[in-house]
Amino acid sequence: MATKPIHRILLIFSMVSFLGSTGFATWRLFSNSWKDAQENTTTAGTTKDSQLQTQEQGYKLVLQREPENQVALNGLVETRLQMDDVQGAIQPLEELVRLNPDRSDYKVQLDQLKSQVSAH
């Protein structure tokens, strides 16, 4: 009869050990995935910024060789707007208006950007 209390103690100890190790593994799984999600979000933001800066540099290089390249001018405007550089988008947009005086959409966008800059 002395073996029954020992069996109970071993059974309780085994259950506590199993539940503890399972709980710890589950906790680590969720805490690691939460940390990874935070790091991925930060990395994605940094990657997007560096991509935009690379695009901007590419457009600038094209414009050094071809100052009136409208595709590069338009790309530079869009890239700078995505970078929230409203002031920087005005100069290439002014060049687009000069090259395309019949394009009212360029004029409207230029007026909007200038009003945003003057409001701040």
Residue frames relative to the residue before (quaternion, step in Angstrom):
aa qw qx qy qz dx dy dz
M 1.0000 0.0000 0.0000 0.0000 0.00 0.00 0.00
A 0.5712 0.6097 -0.3796 0.3975 3.55 1.18 -0.37
T 0.6029 0.5808 -0.3630 0.4092 3.57 1.18 -0.36
K 0.5732 0.6071 -0.3924 0.3858 3.63 1.09 -0.50
P 0.6736 0.4601 -0.3319 0.4737 3.66 0.78 -0.76
I 0.6276 0.5228 -0.3448 0.4625 3.60 1.02 -0.69
H 0.6385 0.5210 -0.3231 0.4653 3.58 1.01 -0.81
R 0.6449 0.5161 -0.3202 0.4640 3.58 0.97 -0.83
I 0.6560 0.5062 -0.3125 0.4646 3.56 0.90 -0.91
L 0.6673 0.4880 -0.2996 0.4762 3.59 0.92 -0.88
L 0.6377 0.5232 -0.3237 0.4634 3.58 1.01 -0.79
I 0.6650 0.4856 -0.2990 0.4823 3.60 0.90 -0.89
F 0.6495 0.5103 -0.3167 0.4662 3.59 0.94 -0.86
S 0.6537 0.5095 -0.3109 0.4651 3.61 0.96 -0.84
M 0.6580 0.5053 -0.3121 0.4630 3.59 0.95 -0.85
V 0.6570 0.4972 -0.3114 0.4735 3.59 0.91 -0.87
S 0.6506 0.5095 -0.3177 0.4650 3.60 0.95 -0.82
F 0.6649 0.5021 -0.3048 0.4614 3.59 0.90 -0.92
L 0.6894 0.4711 -0.2865 0.4698 3.59 0.83 -0.96
G 0.6450 0.5260 -0.3247 0.4493 3.58 1.00 -0.75
S 0.6937 0.4590 -0.2897 0.4734 3.58 0.85 -0.91
T 0.6367 0.5130 -0.3309 0.4711 3.61 1.02 -0.71
G 0.6594 0.5062 -0.3048 0.4648 3.57 0.94 -0.86
F 0.6543 0.5089 -0.3123 0.4642 3.58 0.97 -0.83
A 0.6554 0.5040 -0.3121 0.4680 3.60 0.95 -0.86
T 0.6474 0.5078 -0.3169 0.4718 3.59 0.98 -0.80
W 0.6431 0.5215 -0.3237 0.4580 3.58 0.93 -0.85
R 0.6652 0.4954 -0.3044 0.4685 3.62 0.93 -0.89
L 0.6208 0.5531 -0.3426 0.4373 3.57 1.01 -0.80
F 0.7248 0.4310 -0.2511 0.4753 3.57 0.81 -0.99
S 0.6529 0.5015 -0.3374 0.4566 3.61 0.96 -0.71
N 0.6488 0.5040 -0.3242 0.4689 3.63 1.00 -0.71
S 0.6655 0.4853 -0.3228 0.4663 3.60 0.91 -0.80
W 0.6235 0.5253 -0.3469 0.4636 3.62 1.05 -0.64
K 0.6536 0.5013 -0.3096 0.4751 3.60 0.97 -0.85
D 0.6452 0.5204 -0.3183 0.4599 3.59 0.96 -0.86
A 0.6405 0.5208 -0.3292 0.4584 3.58 0.98 -0.80
Q 0.6518 0.5033 -0.3162 0.4710 3.60 0.97 -0.80
E 0.6651 0.4977 -0.3063 0.4649 3.60 0.92 -0.86
N 0.6464 0.5187 -0.3224 0.4573 3.59 0.98 -0.79
T 0.6318 0.5230 -0.3352 0.4635 3.58 1.01 -0.75
T 0.6645 0.4924 -0.2990 0.4761 3.58 0.93 -0.87
T 0.6613 0.5053 -0.3028 0.4644 3.57 0.93 -0.88
A 0.6405 0.5263 -0.3300 0.4516 3.59 0.97 -0.82
G 0.6521 0.5086 -0.3186 0.4633 3.59 0.98 -0.79
T 0.6609 0.4979 -0.2972 0.4763 3.55 0.98 -0.86
T 0.6456 0.5235 -0.3173 0.4565 3.57 0.98 -0.83
K 0.6499 0.5105 -0.3232 0.4609 3.58 0.94 -0.83
D 0.6395 0.5195 -0.3255 0.4640 3.60 0.96 -0.82
S 0.6870 0.4693 -0.2972 0.4685 3.58 0.87 -0.89
Q 0.6118 0.5331 -0.3548 0.4644 3.61 1.08 -0.61
L 0.6572 0.5021 -0.3139 0.4663 3.56 0.95 -0.84
Q 0.6462 0.5094 -0.3218 0.4684 3.59 0.99 -0.78
T 0.6349 0.5186 -0.3241 0.4722 3.58 1.05 -0.75
Q 0.6366 0.5168 -0.3240 0.4720 3.58 0.99 -0.83
E 0.6430 0.5302 -0.3220 0.4492 3.55 0.93 -0.92
Q 0.6641 0.4998 -0.3057 0.4645 3.59 0.91 -0.90
G 0.6322 0.5386 -0.3272 0.4507 3.58 1.03 -0.77
Y 0.6643 0.4899 -0.3020 0.4769 3.56 0.94 -0.88
K 0.6323 0.5316 -0.3341 0.4538 3.59 1.01 -0.77
L 0.6457 0.5188 -0.3219 0.4585 3.58 0.99 -0.81
V 0.6379 0.5108 -0.3269 0.4747 3.58 0.98 -0.82
L 0.6908 0.4876 -0.2845 0.4518 3.58 0.91 -0.90
Q 0.5716 0.5595 -0.3929 0.4538 3.61 1.16 -0.38
R 0.7060 0.4314 -0.2547 0.5006 3.58 1.04 -0.77
E 0.7947 0.1122 -0.0180 0.5962 3.56 1.03 -0.90
P 0.2071 -0.8438 0.4800 0.1210 3.61 0.22 1.22
E 0.7425 0.3819 -0.2296 0.5002 3.61 1.12 -0.47
N 0.3326 0.7414 -0.5119 0.2789 3.60 1.18 0.45
Q 0.3099 -0.8084 0.4747 0.1585 3.55 -0.29 1.29
V 0.5946 0.5503 -0.3698 0.4548 3.59 1.10 -0.58
A 0.6777 0.4781 -0.2868 0.4794 3.59 0.93 -0.89
L 0.6301 0.5260 -0.3370 0.4612 3.60 1.00 -0.77
N 0.6747 0.4849 -0.2933 0.4728 3.56 0.89 -0.94
G 0.6472 0.5163 -0.3144 0.4644 3.59 0.99 -0.81
L 0.6426 0.5201 -0.3184 0.4638 3.57 1.02 -0.79
V 0.6247 0.5243 -0.3349 0.4718 3.58 1.01 -0.80
E 0.6948 0.4794 -0.2829 0.4555 3.60 0.78 -1.03
T 0.6536 0.5151 -0.3170 0.4550 3.59 0.94 -0.85
R 0.6814 0.4765 -0.2992 0.4681 3.58 0.87 -0.87
L 0.6237 0.5157 -0.3510 0.4710 3.59 1.05 -0.60
Q 0.6370 0.5084 -0.3286 0.4773 3.60 1.04 -0.70
M 0.6759 0.4618 -0.2778 0.5028 3.57 1.18 -0.58
D 0.4262 -0.7114 0.4374 0.3477 3.60 1.35 0.00
D 0.4447 0.6511 -0.4733 0.3929 3.57 1.09 0.76
V 0.1059 -0.8375 0.5352 0.0307 3.56 0.42 1.28
Q 0.6416 0.5308 -0.3227 0.4499 3.58 0.93 -0.89
G 0.6903 0.4875 -0.2772 0.4571 3.58 0.94 -0.86
A 0.6412 0.5333 -0.3234 0.4471 3.60 1.17 -0.49
I 0.5570 0.6448 -0.3899 0.3492 3.60 1.17 -0.47
Q 0.6711 0.5272 -0.3199 0.4114 3.63 0.78 -0.95
P 0.7076 0.4196 -0.3057 0.4794 3.66 0.73 -0.84
L 0.6187 0.5324 -0.3494 0.4601 3.59 1.12 -0.57
E 0.6056 0.5346 -0.3503 0.4741 3.60 1.08 -0.66
E 0.6385 0.5161 -0.3197 0.4730 3.58 1.03 -0.77
L 0.6396 0.5140 -0.3266 0.4690 3.60 1.01 -0.76
V 0.6328 0.5131 -0.3289 0.4775 3.60 1.03 -0.77
R 0.6456 0.5175 -0.3210 0.4608 3.59 0.98 -0.82
L 0.7063 0.4598 -0.2634 0.4693 3.59 0.95 -0.87
N 0.7845 0.2112 -0.0934 0.5755 3.58 1.17 -0.62
P 0.0670 -0.8455 0.5282 0.0407 3.62 0.43 1.11
D 0.6445 0.5306 -0.3245 0.4447 3.61 1.18 -0.40
R 0.6046 0.5656 -0.3609 0.4293 3.64 1.21 -0.25
S 0.2398 -0.8053 0.5297 0.1160 3.56 -0.21 1.28
D 0.5916 0.5818 -0.3812 0.4076 3.62 1.09 -0.56
Y 0.6222 0.5184 -0.3420 0.4766 3.59 1.08 -0.65
K 0.6542 0.5165 -0.3121 0.4559 3.58 0.96 -0.87
V 0.6529 0.5112 -0.3132 0.4629 3.57 0.95 -0.89
Q 0.6660 0.4953 -0.3062 0.4661 3.58 0.90 -0.91
L 0.6337 0.5266 -0.3288 0.4615 3.59 1.00 -0.79
D 0.6527 0.5038 -0.3149 0.4701 3.59 0.93 -0.86
Q 0.6438 0.5206 -0.3231 0.4585 3.59 0.98 -0.81
L 0.6714 0.4935 -0.3041 0.4616 3.58 0.91 -0.88
K 0.6532 0.5054 -0.3203 0.4640 3.57 0.96 -0.81
S 0.6533 0.4951 -0.3271 0.4701 3.60 0.99 -0.72
Q 0.6105 0.5370 -0.3515 0.4640 3.61 1.09 -0.63
V 0.6704 0.4962 -0.2983 0.4642 3.57 0.93 -0.89
S 0.6876 0.4733 -0.2957 0.4645 3.59 0.91 -0.84
A 0.6207 0.5449 -0.3439 0.4466 3.61 1.15 -0.51
H 0.7154 0.4220 -0.2509 0.4971 3.59 1.12 -0.57
